Amino acid sequence: MEEIRQKVKEMIEASSSCADLKAAGQAWLDAEGTDREADATAALLAEIEEDVTTIDGLIAFAGSEAGAKVFGEKMAADLLAHAKEIKANGALYCDCPGCSAALAVKELLK
């Protein structure tokens, strides 16, 4: 359980995690060991499914005008190149700290 708690905390602390994912993680931590834990686990897993970015989604966003507005043109271009590189090496998902921790939590909760 300690490993799961640690990964949930990493996910919550990651600046790349969205507010909904952070809230679901905190709700899970708050519910751990209570009669709400099963529901909180289901909600956290559903939020992870919704929020973790696929590598193709990352490539599409980083290469878009919206991505350039969010990240700035240089950072978006760097992110796009990185995403294409990790996809070429077999990545299926974004490897930012938030997505990486969320995927680890998902695997540990299975």
Steps between C-alpha positions, in 0.01 A plus 500: 500500500786738571614483137151593381478789746838630386402488130167671573689775683740536206202529267339767719823699527578490126446839340391319184205328675166672447286615792247217459771236514655661807159514669430132425841408639441698818153348538656154473760585766225635727287189449776244547409252771138615518176366357539761221825352371347278228298790357800732517713239323244466221477878466879536492538233234228664290672838531833349400338349190355839412805714569810308397605621157570249226817554302293575189297754696818663624642517148179651366482762777869592503489542121189717503445873522335445839809316621722787388278742693513290817869412495648770280630420153848381606379279783219357285750416225733337754211306652385387155849374414522321836157342456588375152826357632342310787222375270767367263644315799164341580338744744121489508448785746642838597799465729454818703516457879121518539418244233786271604392499866134452404585200282705351786203548737270332249733201472539470877124519563416224252 
